[in-house]
Amino acid sequence: MQELEVLAERGDAQAQFPLGWCYYTGEDIAQDYQQAFYWFKKSAEQGYAKA
């Protein structure tokens, strides 16, 4: 989880989406829809199709 967070914070769209998913589902982290939306949006803005 820490590695995923580091990559997402560095701007890796392929890490931002699964981090958003973890926040959305509450998997391995406290569920937080605002954080999920934040990471999904960051990923989508970079053109990551799944986001």
C-alpha positions as CSV (number, residue, x, y, z in Angstrom):
1,M,0.0,0.0,0.0
2,Q,2.8,2.4,0.8
3,E,4.5,1.8,-2.5
4,L,1.2,2.5,-4.3
5,E,0.7,5.8,-2.4
6,V,4.3,6.9,-3.2
7,L,3.8,6.2,-6.9
8,A,0.4,7.9,-7.0
9,E,1.7,11.0,-5.3
10,R,4.5,11.1,-7.9
11,G,1.9,11.3,-10.6
12,D,1.7,7.7,-11.8
13,A,-1.8,7.4,-13.3
14,Q,-1.6,3.6,-13.2
15,A,-1.1,3.8,-9.4
16,Q,-3.6,6.5,-8.8
17,F,-6.5,4.5,-10.1
18,P,-6.0,1.4,-7.9
19,L,-5.3,3.7,-4.9
20,G,-8.7,5.3,-5.6
21,W,-10.2,1.9,-5.8
22,C,-8.8,1.0,-2.4
23,Y,-10.3,4.1,-0.9
24,Y,-13.6,3.4,-2.7
25,T,-13.9,-0.1,-1.4
26,G,-12.2,0.3,1.9
27,E,-9.7,-2.4,1.0
28,D,-6.5,-2.2,3.0
29,I,-7.4,1.4,4.0
30,A,-10.3,3.3,5.6
31,Q,-13.1,3.9,3.2
32,D,-13.1,7.5,2.0
33,Y,-15.2,8.4,-1.1
34,Q,-13.7,11.9,-1.3
35,Q,-10.2,10.4,-1.5
36,A,-11.4,7.8,-4.0
37,F,-12.8,10.6,-6.2
38,Y,-9.6,12.6,-5.9
39,W,-7.4,9.7,-7.1
40,F,-9.8,8.6,-9.8
41,K,-9.9,12.2,-11.2
42,K,-6.1,12.6,-11.1
43,S,-5.8,9.3,-13.0
44,A,-8.5,10.3,-15.6
45,E,-7.0,13.7,-16.2
46,Q,-3.9,11.9,-17.4
47,G,-5.9,9.8,-19.9
48,Y,-5.9,6.5,-18.0
49,A,-8.8,4.8,-19.7
50,K,-10.0,2.7,-16.7
51,A,-10.5,5.9,-14.6
